[in-house]
Amino acid sequence: MTRSGGHSIVIRISPTKLGIDFGVSMHRREFIKLISVAVVTQGMLPQFAYAQVSTKRPLLAVLAGVTRREFPVSFMDGMRELGYVEGGNIDVEYRFADGRLDLLPALAAELIQLSPRVILAATTPAAVAAKRLTQAIPIVCPILADPIDLGLIAGMSRPGGNVTGLMSRIDDLVGKQIELAAQLVPALMSVGLIVNVAGSDVFIARQEVERASKRLGVKLVSAEVREPNDISSAFKLLSDEHVQAAVVLADAMLFQERQRVAELAAAARLPAVYGFRDHVDAGGLISYGVNYPQNFRRAAVYVIKIVNGAKPSDLPVEFPNKLELVINLRAAKALGLDIPPTLLARADEVIE
């Protein structure tokens, strides 16, 4: 008999129902010991159940606009540096849009159904898609663009909601890319812009391009794309307009198609400036922008802070502390282009 809340509880257990034969296998004293263990164990069952729940590995959801192969390995490197190993002390569920930004809302919905501890939204469109479906699950984005205008955060120092992360660029970065094009092509009169209008973060970038083109007195020709099949016609438009250089706005789909973009730019004999250095690795001419692998590595710090109890609303959005200039001399030679010595001296890396 035990007592709970002032009431007596009588526990009667039949030895025959337990399959116990006193005469053959057990004395009365041993049976009493068995019953004592059973009662104690019964009282501990809630604690055992709680322990199982409390030791469950936290679930991280990853939503990316690129393929699994293209997803930066630097993120999981950063997680391991902080002591978190996928399948060891943290579980990770991935969804990849393979360059199809229109798939992001459905993929975000799938991940949210899993109730992850935190979502890593690898691009701004991914963060927008996830934010529209949840205001409760924390979201970390390594390459935020225009987060205030898009309603992702209230402010840089105090995001105020469930989204935080790192900025993908500084103010007027695209304008500086236009200035680079002007340095590459003396007496630049016209510049083309390859822009994926299906993205959610292109408005501010286009404004910066327009301001820079007016400041430099060059004509701006926009070639809009929405899917990979549009890229060839976009370059044909720029060729037909006889632009002298082009800027390719940073975008998941254009990143996914970077090899093809570089080949089309080379075929059109068009010097092109990119935001991702990966375009240069794929044969492009020049890139100027944020070190994205480093942003993804740093995003792991945000994820782990949130896993350990921090609120995204209290984690300030970080600005990139360095922009990288990468130049491909092989691509320049193929275009018959002489890179100004001042640019070569500024370059963080020169591919020869």
N, C-alpha and C positions, 0 to 999 in steps of 0.2 A: 504494500500500500504506500502510495506517495501522496503528498499534499501539493496543491497548486491553487493559488488565489484563495486559500482558506477552505477549499473543498477537498474531501478525501476521494482519492481515485484508487480503486481496487483492481489490480491486474491478476487475472487467473489464466494460467497457461497449463494446458493438459499435456502431460508427458507423452501420452500415446499419440497425440496429434503431432508432436515433434519427432515421432518415430523412435522414442527412447524406451528401452526395456530395462527397468531398474535391476531386474534379476539377472540379466545377462551382461549388460555393458556399463552400468553406471550405478553408483550408490547415491543415496538421497543427498548426502553432503555435496557431491559433485554436481548434482542437478541444481541445487540451490546456487552454487557458484555460476553455473551456466545462465540461470535466470537473472542473476545480478548483472552479468555482462550484457545480457540482452536489454535490460532496462537502461543501463548506462549508455549503451550504444544508441538506443532509441532516442535518448535525450540529446545525443550528439549529432543526429542526422541533419538537423537544420544547419549546424555549423559546417558539416562536411559539404552540404550543398552550397553554402555561401562561399566556402573556400574554392570550390570548382569554378564559380562565377568570377570571383575576384582575380583568379590567376589566368583567365582567358586573355589571349593576346589581343592588343588593340588592332583594329582594322583600319588601314589606310587605303583610300580610294584614289586612283590616278586617272584623270581624264585628259587626254592629249589629242591634238589635232593631227598629229603625224602617225606614222606606223610604229609598231613596237621596235623595229630595228633602228628607227631614227630617234627614238626617245633618248635624251642625254643620259649617258651612264654616270655622269658626275653627280646626279641626284642620289642614287643608291650608294655611290662612293661616300658622299657626305653623310648619309644615314649610318653607314658602317663606321665612319670615323667617330660618330657619336655613340657607338655601342649598340646600334640597332641593326639586326640582320633579318632579312625577309625569310619567313618560315621558322625563325628562331625565337625572337621575342616580339615580332610584329608581323602581321599578315598584310598582304598587299593585293588589291583587286584592281586590274587594269581594264581600261576601255580606250581604244584608239580609233579615231575617225578617218585615218589614212588620207588626210588632206581634204576630206569632205566635211566642211564646217556645218553643213545642213544636218549632219548626223549627230551633232553634239547634244542637242536637247534630249533626244531619245536615249543616248548613252548616259547622259547625266541622270536621267530618271532611273535607269537600271542600277546605277551605283547608289543613289539615294535610298532605294528600296532595301539596300543591304545595311543601312544605318551605320556607316563608317564613323570612326572617331573624328576624322579630318579628311578633306578632299584636297588633293593637289591638282589644281587646274592649270595645265601646262601653258595655256595661252589665255589672252584676255577674252576671246570669244568663248572659250571653255568656262572661264569664271562667270561670264554673263549668263551662259546657259544654266550653270549650277545655281547661281544666285536667284534666278527666276523661280526655281523650284524649291529652294530651302533658304530660310533665314536663320535656321537653328544650327545646322552642321557647319563647323568652321571650314573656310576655304582659303588655301594659300596659293598665290599665283606668282611664279618666278619672273614673269615678263609682263607686268601690268602696263597698260597704255591708256591714258585718259580716264583713270578710274573714277575721278570725281564727276566728270561730265557724263559718264555711263551709269552713275548711281551705284557704283560698287562700294565706295567708301565716302565718309563725310569729310574727312581731312587726312592729310599725310601723317601728322603726328598722333592723331587719335582717329583711327579708321571708323570707330563707332558702331560697326555692324559685325557681320560674320566673315568679312573678307579682309585679307592683308597680304603682304608679299613684297616684291621688289619691282621697281620701275624698269621698263625695257628701254627707256631712252631719256635723254634730257630735253628740255625745251629747245625747239628749233633744230633738232638733230637732222631732220630731213632737209631743212634749209641749208645746213652745212654740207650735206651730200650733194646738193645742187651746186654749191660753191666749189666742191671738189671736181665736179664735171666741168666747171668753167676753167679750172686750172689745167685739166687734162686736155681740153680743146681750146686753143687760143682763138679769140674772136668768136666765142660761142654765141650763136644767134637763136637756136631753138633746142629745146630739150624735151625728151619724151618721158612719160610717167607710166609705168606698168603698175596697176593697182587692182587688187581683188576687192570689188565692191560688195562681195558677199560677207566680208568681215564686218565686225561691229565696231572696230576702232580706227577707221580710216578717215573720219571727218577732220579731226585736228591735223593729221599728217598732210592731208590735201591742202588745208589752209596754210600750213607752213611752206609747202611747195609753191603755192601761188604767191605768197609774200616774197619768198626768195627770188622767184623768177622776175617779179616786178622790180625788186631791188637791183637785180643784175641786168635788167633790161633785155631778158630773153623770152622768146615765145614758148609757151607751155602747151604740149599736146598730150592729152590723157588717153591711154589705151586701157579700157576696162575689161577685166576678166571675172568670171564667176566659177569656172571649172577648168580643169586641165585642157580640154579641147579648145578653149578660147585663146590659149597662149600663142599659137602660131599666127592666128589672125591679128592679135595685138601687135606682134612684131612687124607683120606686113603693113599694118596701119602706120606705124612709126616710120617704116621705110618709105612708104608712099608720101608721107609728109616731109621726108628729107630732114628729119631731126639729126642733130650732130652727136648727141649723147643721150643716155637714158638713165633714169633712177628706178630701181625695182624696189617697191615698198616691202618691208619685212612682213611676211605672211606665212601661215602654216602650209597652205597649198602650194605657193610659189617656192617655199623651202623644199617641199616634197619633190617638186619638179625641177630642182636647181640644175641638174645635169642638162636637161632639155633646154632650160632657159639660157644657160651659158652657151650651148651649141647654136641656138637661134640668134643670140646676140652676136656671136662670132660670124655666123653666116650672113648676117645683115651688116657686118663690119661696123658695129655700133658699140662704142665704149660705154660700159654700163657700170653704175655704182650701186652697191648692195648694202643692206643692213646686217646680213649674216655673213660671217667669214667663211662659212661652209660653202657659199656660192663661189668663193675664190678657190677653195680646195677642189671644187668641181670644174674649174676651168674659167671662172669669171675673172674680170679684170681687177676690180678694187672693191674693198668693203670698208665701211666706217660705222662702227656701232658698239653696242655693249658686248662684253664677253659673256655670252649666254650660258655656256657650261658653268662658269663661276656663279652666275645667278642661281642656277639649279642646285649647285652644291650648297650655297647659302640658304636656299629654301628649306633644306633639311633641318636647319636650326629652328626655323619657325615651326615646322611640323612637330618636332620633338618637344618644343616648349608647350605647344597646345596639347599634345598627348599627356604631358605632365601637369596639365591643369591651367595653363595660361589662356586668357581670352583673346581672340583675334582683335577685338575692339580696342585692346590696350597695347597691341604690338605695332609700333610705327612702321609705315611703309618706308623702305630704304631706297635711296637713289643710287645709281651706279657711280662708283668712285673713279672709274676709268673707262675711256672709250678707246677701242683698238682700230688702228689703220693697218690693213693688210693689202699688199700689192702683188699681183702675179705678173712678173716680167715676161714669162712665156706668152701670156695672152696679149701683153702690150706689143711684143715683137710681131705676133701674128697679125695684129691690127696695123702695124707700121707706125706705132705710136711711141714717141719719146716721153718718158715720165720725167717731169721736172725734178732736178736735183733736190729742190726744197721739199718736195713730197717724199722722195726716197729717204731724206734725212729724218723726216717725221715718222716714218713707218715703223710700226712695232714688229712687223715681220715682212720680209720680201721673199717671195717664192721665185727661184731662178730655174 
